[in-house]
């Protein structure tokens, strides 16, 4: 049975969600989320019945202590280097990237089969795509994230090992003190609007995005199309007026998040706007 809940989050937004009890996937990572619990860590409100780690393969790319690339195929740009991502990110093969629909999902990864491995899991967010082994779940980790798998003082030794087996599990994304944000695509104009949603807690990945303008009816929401990476787009009718509200639906828990008037009246391409959601 799915248990629905309504969570008020302030005058400028609200969210709905339900608990994911179990879900299986034969061709990719398990669909159950593992909430990161402890103090204020459990922001996801998503439950699971299986905390089991599954086998995968890991490599690393970019600078040894860097964020892998300058943004990656999800379109988060240089934010991958800054908090809350803080370079703890990964590119994923088709099983993880999912043609961009896996952008923003979070995983714990650990290694135990190399003497330099700490055996302790590290949490990463999918922000990029790798053309890696399609037969396995493959994490191409940033240099920083890969080094974090090692025992103290053993990061360089572990990086020198190259490709080796790891174990992973899906977890709820958790960004304490960070608000949901929307970065407007640089190609946006009065007749075309596109944006990237960043720091989506819980599922991380989205199944649909809708937009509402200031001069549409209150109940009128129009679907945006998935463009590439984490970017969603919509053609605007002549006369569409901001502020814009954006409604998100997450993939696993089907949680609905409404960011009311998050894009201001005088929005600019390339700018990022924070919601009151947190």
MIDOSE-1310 file (N, C-alpha, C; in nm, 2 decimals, decimal comma, always signed):
residues 278
xxxx	+0,09/-0,12/+0,00/+0,00/+0,00/+0,00/+0,09/+0,12/+0,00; +0,05/+0,22/-0,08/+0,13/+0,35/-0,08/+0,06/+0,45/+0,01; +0,14/+0,51/+0,09/+0,08/+0,60/+0,19/+0,12/+0,74/+0,15; +0,02/+0,82/+0,12/+0,04/+0,96/+0,07/+0,05/+1,05/+0,19
xxxx	+0,13/+1,16/+0,17/+0,14/+1,26/+0,27/+0,15/+1,40/+0,20; +0,11/+1,50/+0,27/+0,12/+1,64/+0,22/+0,21/+1,71/+0,31; +0,31/+1,77/+0,26/+0,41/+1,84/+0,34/+0,41/+1,99/+0,31; +0,35/+2,08/+0,40/+0,36/+2,22/+0,38/+0,50/+2,27/+0,40
xxxx	+0,55/+2,36/+0,31/+0,68/+2,41/+0,32/+0,69/+2,56/+0,31; +0,58/+2,63/+0,33/+0,59/+2,77/+0,33/+0,50/+2,83/+0,23; +0,49/+2,96/+0,22/+0,39/+3,03/+0,14/+0,42/+3,02/-0,01; +0,55/+2,99/-0,05/+0,58/+2,99/-0,19/+0,60/+2,85/-0,25
xxxx	+0,55/+2,75/-0,18/+0,56/+2,61/-0,23/+0,51/+2,51/-0,14; +0,49/+2,39/-0,20/+0,44/+2,28/-0,13/+0,48/+2,15/-0,20; +0,48/+2,04/-0,13/+0,52/+1,91/-0,19/+0,43/+1,80/-0,14; +0,41/+1,70/-0,23/+0,33/+1,58/-0,19/+0,42/+1,46/-0,22
xxxx	+0,40/+1,36/-0,14/+0,49/+1,24/-0,16/+0,42/+1,12/-0,11; +0,48/+1,00/-0,15/+0,44/+0,87/-0,08/+0,56/+0,78/-0,07; +0,55/+0,69/+0,02/+0,66/+0,60/+0,05/+0,68/+0,49/-0,05; +0,80/+0,47/-0,10/+0,83/+0,36/-0,18/+0,87/+0,24/-0,10
xxxx	+0,78/+0,14/-0,11/+0,81/+0,02/-0,02/+0,90/-0,07/-0,09; +0,89/-0,10/-0,22/+0,99/-0,19/-0,28/+0,97/-0,17/-0,43; +1,08/-0,19/-0,50/+1,08/-0,18/-0,65/+1,21/-0,25/-0,70; +1,20/-0,32/-0,81/+1,32/-0,39/-0,86/+1,34/-0,35/-1,00
xxxx	+1,47/-0,36/-1,04/+1,51/-0,33/-1,18/+1,61/-0,43/-1,23; +1,59/-0,50/-1,34/+1,68/-0,60/-1,39/+1,80/-0,54/-1,47; +1,78/-0,42/-1,52/+1,87/-0,36/-1,62/+1,94/-0,24/-1,56; +1,95/-0,23/-1,43/+2,01/-0,11/-1,38/+2,01/-0,12/-1,23
xxxx	+2,03/+0,00/-1,16/+2,04/+0,00/-1,02/+1,90/-0,03/-0,95; +1,90/-0,08/-0,83/+1,77/-0,10/-0,76/+1,70/+0,03/-0,75; +1,57/+0,03/-0,76/+1,49/+0,15/-0,75/+1,45/+0,19/-0,61; +1,48/+0,11/-0,51/+1,45/+0,15/-0,37/+1,56/+0,26/-0,32
xxxx	+1,51/+0,35/-0,24/+1,60/+0,46/-0,19/+1,63/+0,42/-0,05; +1,75/+0,45/-0,01/+1,80/+0,43/+0,13/+1,81/+0,57/+0,20; +1,71/+0,61/+0,28/+1,73/+0,74/+0,35/+1,85/+0,75/+0,43; +1,92/+0,86/+0,43/+2,04/+0,88/+0,51/+1,99/+0,94/+0,64
xxxx	+1,98/+0,86/+0,74/+1,91/+0,89/+0,87/+2,02/+0,92/+0,98; +1,98/+1,02/+1,06/+2,07/+1,06/+1,17/+2,06/+1,21/+1,19; +2,01/+1,26/+1,30/+1,99/+1,40/+1,32/+1,89/+1,46/+1,22; +1,94/+1,55/+1,15/+1,86/+1,62/+1,05/+1,88/+1,56/+0,91
xxxx	+1,94/+1,44/+0,90/+1,98/+1,39/+0,77/+1,87/+1,33/+0,69; +1,76/+1,29/+0,75/+1,66/+1,22/+0,67/+1,56/+1,32/+0,62; +1,59/+1,38/+0,50/+1,50/+1,47/+0,43/+1,41/+1,41/+0,33; +1,43/+1,28/+0,30/+1,37/+1,22/+0,18/+1,23/+1,17/+0,20
xxxx	+1,19/+1,13/+0,32/+1,06/+1,07/+0,35/+1,04/+0,96/+0,26; +1,14/+0,88/+0,22/+1,12/+0,76/+0,13/+1,18/+0,64/+0,21; +1,10/+0,54/+0,22/+1,14/+0,42/+0,29/+1,18/+0,31/+0,19; +1,25/+0,21/+0,24/+1,29/+0,10/+0,16/+1,29/-0,03/+0,24
xxxx	+1,29/-0,14/+0,17/+1,29/-0,27/+0,24/+1,42/-0,34/+0,23; +1,52/-0,29/+0,14/+1,64/-0,36/+0,12/+1,76/-0,27/+0,12; +1,85/-0,28/+0,22/+1,97/-0,19/+0,22/+2,09/-0,26/+0,16; +2,07/-0,36/+0,07/+2,17/-0,44/+0,02/+2,25/-0,37/-0,09
xxxx	+2,38/-0,38/-0,09/+2,47/-0,33/-0,19/+2,48/-0,43/-0,30; +2,49/-0,38/-0,43/+2,50/-0,46/-0,55/+2,64/-0,43/-0,62; +2,68/-0,53/-0,70/+2,81/-0,52/-0,76/+2,81/-0,42/-0,88; +2,92/-0,35/-0,89/+2,94/-0,25/-1,00/+3,09/-0,24/-1,03
xxxx	+3,12/-0,16/-1,13/+3,26/-0,13/-1,17/+3,29/+0,02/-1,15; +3,41/+0,05/-1,11/+3,44/+0,20/-1,09/+3,58/+0,23/-1,16; +3,58/+0,35/-1,21/+3,70/+0,41/-1,26/+3,70/+0,56/-1,21; +3,79/+0,64/-1,25/+3,79/+0,78/-1,22/+3,84/+0,86/-1,34
xxxx	+3,81/+0,99/-1,34/+3,85/+1,08/-1,45/+3,87/+1,22/-1,40; +3,94/+1,30/-1,48/+3,97/+1,44/-1,45/+4,09/+1,45/-1,36; +4,10/+1,56/-1,29/+4,21/+1,59/-1,19/+4,20/+1,49/-1,07; +4,31/+1,45/-1,01/+4,31/+1,36/-0,90/+4,22/+1,41/-0,78
xxxx	+4,22/+1,54/-0,76/+4,13/+1,59/-0,65/+4,02/+1,67/-0,70; +3,98/+1,66/-0,83/+3,88/+1,75/-0,89/+3,75/+1,69/-0,90; +3,66/+1,76/-0,98/+3,52/+1,72/-1,00/+3,50/+1,64/-1,13; +3,60/+1,59/-1,19/+3,58/+1,51/-1,31/+3,59/+1,59/-1,43
xxxx	+3,49/+1,68/-1,45/+3,49/+1,77/-1,57/+3,43/+1,90/-1,53; +3,43/+1,99/-1,63/+3,37/+2,12/-1,60/+3,22/+2,12/-1,63; +3,15/+2,05/-1,54/+3,00/+2,05/-1,55/+2,94/+1,92/-1,58; +2,98/+1,86/-1,70/+2,93/+1,73/-1,74/+2,81/+1,73/-1,82
xxxx	+2,76/+1,62/-1,86/+2,65/+1,61/-1,95/+2,51/+1,63/-1,89; +2,50/+1,65/-1,76/+2,38/+1,69/-1,70/+2,35/+1,84/-1,70; +2,45/+1,92/-1,72/+2,43/+2,06/-1,74/+2,44/+2,14/-1,61; +2,50/+2,08/-1,50/+2,51/+2,15/-1,38/+2,63/+2,25/-1,38
xxxx	+2,71/+2,25/-1,48/+2,82/+2,34/-1,50/+2,92/+2,34/-1,38; +2,97/+2,45/-1,35/+3,08/+2,46/-1,25/+3,02/+2,43/-1,11; +2,89/+2,42/-1,09/+2,83/+2,39/-0,96/+2,87/+2,26/-0,91; +2,92/+2,17/-1,00/+2,97/+2,04/-0,95/+3,09/+2,05/-0,86
xxxx	+3,16/+2,16/-0,87/+3,28/+2,18/-0,78/+3,24/+2,24/-0,65; +3,13/+2,30/-0,64/+3,09/+2,38/-0,52/+2,99/+2,31/-0,44; +2,98/+2,35/-0,31/+2,88/+2,29/-0,22/+2,74/+2,31/-0,28; +2,65/+2,22/-0,27/+2,66/+2,09/-0,19/+2,72/+1,97/-0,26
xxxx	+2,74/+1,99/-0,40/+2,80/+1,87/-0,47/+2,95/+1,85/-0,42; +3,02/+1,96/-0,41/+3,16/+1,96/-0,36/+3,25/+1,86/-0,42; +3,23/+1,84/-0,56/+3,31/+1,75/-0,64/+3,29/+1,60/-0,61; +3,19/+1,57/-0,51/+3,16/+1,43/-0,48/+3,05/+1,38/-0,58
xxxx	+3,10/+1,36/-0,71/+3,01/+1,33/-0,82/+3,06/+1,22/-0,90; +2,98/+1,17/-0,99/+3,02/+1,06/-1,08/+2,95/+1,07/-1,21; +3,02/+1,03/-1,31/+2,96/+1,00/-1,44/+2,90/+0,86/-1,44; +2,80/+0,83/-1,51/+2,75/+0,70/-1,51/+2,73/+0,65/-1,65
xxxx	+2,74/+0,52/-1,67/+2,70/+0,46/-1,80/+2,55/+0,46/-1,82; +2,51/+0,39/-1,93/+2,36/+0,40/-1,96/+2,27/+0,36/-1,85; +2,32/+0,26/-1,77/+2,24/+0,21/-1,66/+2,21/+0,31/-1,55; +2,30/+0,41/-1,54/+2,29/+0,52/-1,44/+2,24/+0,65/-1,50
xxxx	+2,30/+0,68/-1,61/+2,27/+0,82/-1,67/+2,13/+0,82/-1,73; +2,09/+0,71/-1,79/+1,95/+0,69/-1,84/+1,91/+0,80/-1,94; +2,00/+0,83/-2,03/+1,97/+0,94/-2,13/+1,95/+1,08/-2,07; +2,00/+1,10/-1,95/+1,98/+1,22/-1,88/+1,88/+1,22/-1,77
xxxx	+1,79/+1,12/-1,78/+1,68/+1,11/-1,68/+1,74/+1,06/-1,54; +1,86/+1,01/-1,54/+1,92/+0,97/-1,41/+2,00/+1,09/-1,35; +2,01/+1,20/-1,41/+2,08/+1,31/-1,35/+2,02/+1,35/-1,22; +2,11/+1,37/-1,12/+2,07/+1,42/-0,99/+2,04/+1,30/-0,89
xxxx	+2,04/+1,18/-0,94/+2,02/+1,06/-0,85/+2,15/+1,04/-0,77; +2,13/+0,98/-0,65/+2,24/+0,97/-0,55/+2,27/+0,82/-0,52; +2,40/+0,79/-0,50/+2,44/+0,65/-0,47/+2,55/+0,65/-0,36; +2,55/+0,54/-0,29/+2,66/+0,51/-0,20/+2,75/+0,41/-0,27
xxxx	+2,88/+0,43/-0,28/+2,97/+0,34/-0,34/+3,08/+0,31/-0,24; +3,12/+0,18/-0,24/+3,23/+0,14/-0,15/+3,32/+0,03/-0,22; +3,44/+0,02/-0,18/+3,53/-0,08/-0,24/+3,60/-0,16/-0,12; +3,62/-0,29/-0,15/+3,68/-0,37/-0,04/+3,78/-0,46/-0,10
xxxx	+3,80/-0,47/-0,23/+3,88/-0,57/-0,30/+4,02/-0,53/-0,33; +4,06/-0,41/-0,28/+4,20/-0,36/-0,30/+4,25/-0,33/-0,16; +4,38/-0,36/-0,13/+4,43/-0,33/+0,00/+4,42/-0,18/+0,04; +4,41/-0,09/-0,06/+4,40/+0,05/-0,03/+4,26/+0,10/+0,00
xxxx	+4,16/+0,01/-0,02/+4,02/+0,04/+0,00/+3,99/+0,05/+0,15; +3,91/+0,15/+0,19/+3,87/+0,17/+0,33/+3,75/+0,08/+0,36; +3,67/+0,04/+0,26/+3,55/-0,04/+0,29/+3,43/+0,05/+0,33; +3,45/+0,18/+0,35/+3,35/+0,27/+0,39/+3,28/+0,33/+0,27
xxxx	+3,15/+0,34/+0,27/+3,08/+0,40/+0,15/+3,09/+0,55/+0,15; +3,10/+0,60/+0,02/+3,09/+0,75/+0,00/+2,97/+0,77/-0,09; +2,91/+0,89/-0,07/+2,79/+0,92/-0,14/+2,82/+1,02/-0,26; +2,77/+0,99/-0,38/+2,80/+1,07/-0,50/+2,66/+1,09/-0,57
xxxx	+2,67/+1,20/-0,65/+2,55/+1,24/-0,73/+2,59/+1,22/-0,88; +2,50/+1,17/-0,96/+2,52/+1,15/-1,10/+2,51/+1,29/-1,17; +2,62/+1,33/-1,23/+2,62/+1,46/-1,29/+2,67/+1,46/-1,44; +2,71/+1,34/-1,48/+2,78/+1,33/-1,61/+2,75/+1,19/-1,67
xxxx	+2,79/+1,17/-1,80/+2,77/+1,05/-1,87/+2,91/+0,99/-1,91; +2,92/+0,86/-1,90/+3,05/+0,80/-1,95/+3,01/+0,69/-2,05; +3,09/+0,68/-2,15/+3,07/+0,57/-2,25/+3,15/+0,45/-2,20; +3,10/+0,39/-2,09/+3,17/+0,28/-2,02/+3,11/+0,15/-2,06
xxxx	+3,15/+0,05/-2,00/+3,10/-0,09/-2,01/+2,95/-0,09/-2,00; +2,88/-0,13/-2,10/+2,73/-0,13/-2,10/+2,68/-0,26/-2,03; +2,77/-0,35/-2,01/+2,73/-0,48/-1,95/+2,72/-0,47/-1,80; +2,78/-0,37/-1,74/+2,78/-0,36/-1,59/+2,72/-0,22/-1,55
xxxx	+2,69/-0,20/-1,43/+2,67/-0,07/-1,37/+2,81/-0,01/-1,35; +2,84/+0,10/-1,41/+2,97/+0,16/-1,41/+2,97/+0,30/-1,36; +3,04/+0,33/-1,25/+3,06/+0,46/-1,20/+3,20/+0,51/-1,25; +3,20/+0,62/-1,32/+3,33/+0,69/-1,35/+3,33/+0,81/-1,26
xxxx	+3,40/+0,79/-1,14/+3,39/+0,88/-1,03/+3,49/+1,00/-1,06; +3,46/+1,11/-1,00/+3,55/+1,22/-0,99/+3,68/+1,18/-0,92; +3,79/+1,24/-0,94/+3,91/+1,21/-0,87/+3,89/+1,22/-0,72; +3,82/+1,32/-0,68/+3,80/+1,34/-0,53/+3,72/+1,23/-0,48
xxxx	+3,61/+1,19/-0,54/+3,52/+1,08/-0,49/+3,59/+0,95/-0,49; +3,67/+0,92/-0,60/+3,75/+0,80/-0,60/+3,85/+0,79/-0,49; +3,92/+0,90/-0,47/+4,01/+0,90/-0,36/+3,95/+0,88/-0,22; +3,82/+0,93/-0,21/+3,75/+0,91/-0,08/+3,72/+0,77/-0,05
xxxx	+3,73/+0,68/-0,14/+3,71/+0,54/-0,12/+3,83/+0,47/-0,04; +3,94/+0,54/-0,04/+4,06/+0,49/+0,01/+4,08/+0,51/+0,16; +4,17/+0,42/+0,22/+4,21/+0,44/+0,35/+4,29/+0,58/+0,36; +4,30/+0,64/+0,48/+4,38/+0,76/+0,49/+4,52/+0,74/+0,44
xxxx	+4,56/+0,84/+0,35/+4,69/+0,83/+0,30/+4,71/+0,74/+0,18; +4,61/+0,67/+0,14/+4,62/+0,57/+0,03/+4,54/+0,61/-0,10; +4,50/+0,73/-0,11/+4,42/+0,78/-0,22/+4,50/+0,76/-0,35; +4,63/+0,80/-0,36/+4,70/+0,79/-0,48/+4,73/+0,64/-0,52
xxxx	+4,75/+0,56/-0,42/+4,76/+0,42/-0,45/+4,64/+0,36/-0,51; +4,52/+0,40/-0,46/+4,40/+0,35/-0,51/+4,37/+0,40/-0,65; +4,40/+0,53/-0,68/+4,38/+0,58/-0,81/+4,47/+0,51/-0,91; +4,59/+0,47/-0,87/+4,68/+0,40/-0,96/+4,63/+0,26/-1,00
xxxx	+4,53/+0,21/-0,93/+4,48/+0,07/-0,95/+4,39/+0,07/-1,08; +4,34/+0,18/-1,12/+4,26/+0,18/-1,24/+4,12/+0,13/-1,22; +4,07/+0,04/-1,30/+3,94/-0,01/-1,30/+3,93/-0,13/-1,20; +3,83/-0,13/-1,11/+3,82/-0,24/-1,02/+3,67/-0,25/-0,97
xxxx	+3,63/-0,37/-0,92/+3,50/-0,38/-0,87/+3,46/-0,31/-0,74; +3,34/-0,26/-0,74/+3,29/-0,19/-0,62/+3,15/-0,24/-0,59; +3,09/-0,19/-0,48/+2,95/-0,22/-0,45/+2,88/-0,09/-0,43; +2,75/-0,09/-0,46/+2,68/+0,04/-0,46/+2,53/+0,01/-0,42
xxxx	+2,47/+0,12/-0,37/+2,33/+0,12/-0,35/+2,27/+0,26/-0,37; +2,14/+0,26/-0,41/+2,07/+0,39/-0,43/+2,04/+0,44/-0,29; +2,06/+0,58/-0,28/+2,03/+0,64/-0,15/+1,95/+0,77/-0,18; +1,88/+0,82/-0,08/+1,81/+0,95/-0,10/+1,91/+1,06/-0,10
xxxx	+1,89/+1,16/-0,19/+1,98/+1,27/-0,20/+1,95/+1,36/-0,08; +2,06/+1,42/-0,03/+2,05/+1,50/+0,09/+2,14/+1,62/+0,09; +2,08/+1,74/+0,09/+2,16/+1,86/+0,08/+2,12/+1,96/+0,19; +2,16/+1,93/+0,31/+2,12/+2,02/+0,43/+2,15/+2,16/+0,40
xxxx	+2,05/+2,25/+0,43/+2,07/+2,39/+0,43/+2,07/+2,45/+0,29; +2,04/+2,36/+0,18/+2,05/+2,41/+0,04/+1,91/+2,41/-0,02; +1,87/+2,52/-0,08/+1,74/+2,53/-0,14/+1,74/+2,47/-0,28; +1,63/+2,42/-0,32/+1,60/+2,38/-0,46/+1,63/+2,51/-0,55
xxxx	+1,70/+2,49/-0,66/+1,73/+2,60/-0,74/+1,70/+2,56/-0,89; +1,68/+2,67/-0,97/+1,65/+2,65/-1,11/+1,74/+2,74/-1,19; +1,83/+2,68/-1,28/+1,91/+2,76/-1,36/+1,85/+2,78/-1,50; +1,83/+2,90/-1,54/+1,77/+2,93/-1,67/+1,87/+2,91/-1,78
xxxx	+1,84/+2,83/-1,88/+1,92/+2,80/-1,99/+1,96/+2,93/-2,07; +2,08/+2,94/-2,11/+2,13/+3,06/-2,18/+2,06/+3,09/-2,31; +1,99/+2,99/-2,37/+1,92/+3,02/-2,49/+1,77/+3,06/-2,47; +1,73/+3,08/-2,35/+1,59/+3,11/-2,32/+1,56/+3,25/-2,37
xxxx	+1,44/+3,28/-2,41/+1,40/+3,41/-2,45/+1,24/+3,42/-2,43; +1,18/+3,53/-2,47/+1,04/+3,55/-2,44/+0,95/+3,44/-2,51; +1,00/+3,36/-2,60/+0,92/+3,26/-2,67/+0,97/+3,12/-2,65; +1,07/+3,11/-2,57/+1,13/+2,97/-2,54/+1,19/+2,98/-2,40
xxxx	+1,16/+2,88/-2,32/+1,21/+2,88/-2,18/+1,27/+2,74/-2,15; +1,39/+2,73/-2,10/+1,45/+2,60/-2,06/+1,52/+2,62/-1,93; +1,53/+2,52/-1,84/+1,60/+2,53/-1,72/+1,64/+2,40/-1,67; +1,73/+2,40/-1,57/+1,78/+2,29/-1,50/+1,74/+2,30/-1,35
xxxx	+1,68/+2,19/-1,30/+1,65/+2,19/-1,15/+1,76/+2,13/-1,08; +1,81/+2,19/-0,98/+1,93/+2,15/-0,90/+1,90/+2,13/-0,76; +1,96/+2,03/-0,70/+1,96/+2,00/-0,55/+1,82/+1,95/-0,51; +1,76/+1,86/-0,59/+1,63/+1,79/-0,56/+1,66/+1,69/-0,46
xxxx	+1,61/+1,70/-0,34/+1,63/+1,61/-0,23/+1,54/+1,48/-0,25; +1,58/+1,38/-0,19/+1,50/+1,25/-0,20/+1,54/+1,18/-0,32; +1,45/+1,16/-0,42/+1,48/+1,08/-0,54/+1,59/+1,14/-0,62; +1,60/+1,27/-0,63/+1,70/+1,34/-0,71/+1,66/+1,35/-0,85
xxxx	+1,61/+1,24/-0,91/+1,58/+1,25/-1,06/+1,43/+1,27/-1,07; +1,39/+1,33/-1,19/+1,26/+1,37/-1,22/+1,20/+1,29/-1,33; +1,06/+1,28/-1,32/+0,99/+1,21/-1,43/+0,91/+1,31/-1,51; +0,87/+1,43/-1,45/+0,81/+1,53/-1,53/+0,83/+1,67/-1,47
xxxx	+0,82/+1,77/-1,56/+0,83/+1,91/-1,51/+0,73/+1,99/-1,59; +0,65/+2,07/-1,52/+0,55/+2,16/-1,58/+0,57/+2,30/-1,54; +0,52/+2,39/-1,62/+0,53/+2,53/-1,60/+0,40/+2,60/-1,60; +0,39/+2,71/-1,52/+0,27/+2,79/-1,52/+0,31/+2,94/-1,52
xxxx	+0,25/+3,02/-1,60/+0,29/+3,16/-1,61/+0,19/+3,24/-1,53; +0,22/+3,37/-1,51/+0,14/+3,46/-1,43/+0,00/+3,48/-1,49; -0,01/+3,47/-1,62/-0,13/+3,51/-1,69/-0,21/+3,39/-1,74; -0,17/+3,26/-1,70/-0,25/+3,15/-1,73/-0,35/+3,13/-1,61
xxxx	-0,45/+3,04/-1,63/-0,54/+3,01/-1,52/-0,46/+2,94/-1,41; -0,51/+2,96/-1,29/-0,44/+2,90/-1,17/-0,42/+2,75/-1,18; -0,52/+2,68/-1,24/-0,51/+2,54/-1,25/-0,44/+2,49/-1,38; -0,40/+2,59/-1,46/-0,34/+2,55/-1,59/-0,19/+2,53/-1,58
xxxx	-0,14/+2,41/-1,60/+0,00/+2,38/-1,60/+0,03/+2,31/-1,74; +0,14/+2,35/-1,80/+0,17/+2,30/-1,93/+0,30/+2,22/-1,92; +0,31/+2,10/-1,98/+0,42/+2,01/-1,96/+0,55/+2,07/-2,04; +0,66/+2,06/-1,97/+0,79/+2,09/-2,04/+0,84/+1,95/-2,09
xxxx	+0,92/+1,96/-2,19/+0,98/+1,84/-2,26/+1,12/+1,83/-2,21; +1,16/+1,70/-2,19/+1,30/+1,67/-2,15/+1,39/+1,70/-2,27; +1,49/+1,79/-2,26/+1,57/+1,83/-2,37/+1,70/+1,75/-2,37; +1,78/+1,77/-2,27/+1,91/+1,69/-2,26/+1,96/+1,70/-2,12
xxxx	+2,03/+1,60/-2,08/+2,08/+1,61/-1,94/+1,97/+1,63/-1,84; +1,99/+1,73/-1,76/+1,89/+1,77/-1,66/+1,80/+1,89/-1,71; +1,81/+1,92/-1,84/+1,74/+2,04/-1,89/+1,61/+2,00/-1,94; +1,51/+2,09/-1,91/+1,37/+2,07/-1,96/+1,33/+2,20/-2,03
xxxx	+1,25/+2,19/-2,13/+1,22/+2,31/-2,22/+1,07/+2,32/-2,25; +1,03/+2,44/-2,29/+0,89/+2,46/-2,33/+0,89/+2,58/-2,43; +0,81/+2,57/-2,53/+0,78/+2,69/-2,62/+0,67/+2,77/-2,55; +0,70/+2,90/-2,54/+0,61/+2,99/-2,48/+0,52/+3,06/-2,58
xxxx	+0,39/+3,07/-2,56/+0,30/+3,14/-2,64/+0,33/+3,29/-2,63; +0,30/+3,36/-2,73/+0,32/+3,51/-2,73/+0,24/+3,57/-2,62; +0,30/+3,65/-2,54/+0,23/+3,72/-2,43/+0,24/+3,65/-2,30; +0,31/+3,54/-2,29/+0,33/+3,46/-2,16/+0,41/+3,55/-2,07
xxxx	+0,36/+3,57/-1,95/+0,42/+3,66/-1,85/+0,47/+3,59/-1,73; +0,59/+3,64/-1,69/+0,65/+3,59/-1,56/+0,59/+3,68/-1,45; +0,60/+3,63/-1,32/+0,68/+3,52/-1,27/+0,62/+3,38/-1,32; +0,71/+3,28/-1,33/+0,68/+3,15/-1,36/+0,68/+3,06/-1,24
xxxx	+0,59/+2,97/-1,23/+0,59/+2,86/-1,13/+0,63/+2,73/-1,20; +0,70/+2,65/-1,12/+0,74/+2,52/-1,18/+0,70/+2,40/-1,09; +0,64/+2,30/-1,15/+0,60/+2,18/-1,08/+0,68/+2,06/-1,12; +0,74/+2,00/-1,02/+0,82/+1,88/-1,05/+0,75/+1,75/-0,99
xxxx	+0,78/+1,64/-1,06/+0,73/+1,51/-1,01/+0,86/+1,42/-1,01; +0,89/+1,37/-0,90/+1,01/+1,28/-0,89/+0,98/+1,14/-0,94; +1,08/+1,07/-0,98/+1,06/+0,94/-1,05/+1,01/+0,83/-0,97; +1,08/+0,81/-0,85/+1,05/+0,69/-0,77/+0,93/+0,71/-0,68
xxxx	+0,93/+0,81/-0,60/+0,83/+0,83/-0,50/+0,71/+0,90/-0,55; +0,72/+0,96/-0,68/+0,61/+1,04/-0,74/+0,58/+1,16/-0,65; +0,68/+1,21/-0,58/+0,65/+1,33/-0,50/+0,64/+1,45/-0,59; +0,54/+1,53/-0,56/+0,51/+1,65/-0,64/+0,56/+1,77/-0,56
xxxx	+0,65/+1,85/-0,63/+0,70/+1,97/-0,57/+0,66/+2,09/-0,65; +0,60/+2,19/-0,59/+0,56/+2,31/-0,66/+0,64/+2,43/-0,61; +0,72/+2,49/-0,70/+0,80/+2,61/-0,66/+0,72/+2,73/-0,72; +0,64/+2,79/-0,63/+0,55/+2,90/-0,67/+0,63/+3,03/-0,71
xxxx	+0,61/+3,08/-0,83/+0,67/+3,21/-0,87/+0,82/+3,21/-0,85; +0,89/+3,09/-0,88/+1,03/+3,08/-0,85/+1,11/+3,16/-0,96; +1,06/+3,17/-1,08/+1,13/+3,25/-1,18/+1,06/+3,39/-1,19; +1,14/+3,49/-1,15/+1,08/+3,62/-1,13/+1,04/+3,69/-1,26
xxxx	+0,97/+3,80/-1,24/+0,92/+3,88/-1,36/+1,03/+3,92/-1,46; +1,14/+3,96/-1,40/+1,25/+4,01/-1,49/+1,37/+3,91/-1,49; +1,33/+3,78/-1,52/+1,44/+3,68/-1,52/+1,53/+3,70/-1,64; +1,65/+3,64/-1,62/+1,76/+3,66/-1,72/+1,81/+3,52/-1,76
xxxx	+1,84/+3,50/-1,89/+1,91/+3,37/-1,93/+2,04/+3,36/-1,86; +2,07/+3,23/-1,82/+2,20/+3,20/-1,75/+2,20/+3,23/-1,60; +2,09/+3,28/-1,55/+2,08/+3,31/-1,40/+2,02/+3,19/-1,33; +2,05/+3,18/-1,20/+2,00/+3,07/-1,12/+1,91/+3,14/-1,01
xxxx	+1,79/+3,08/-0,99/+1,69/+3,13/-0,90/+1,66/+3,02/-0,80; +1,66/+3,06/-0,67/+1,64/+2,97/-0,56/+1,49/+2,97/-0,52; +1,44/+2,86/-0,49/+1,30/+2,84/-0,43/+1,31/+2,85/-0,28; +1,19/+2,87/-0,22/+1,19/+2,87/-0,07/+1,19/+2,72/-0,02
xx	+1,18/+2,63/-0,12/+1,18/+2,49/-0,08/+1,32/+2,45/-0,03; +1,33/+2,37/+0,08/+1,46/+2,34/+0,13/+1,45/+2,20/+0,20
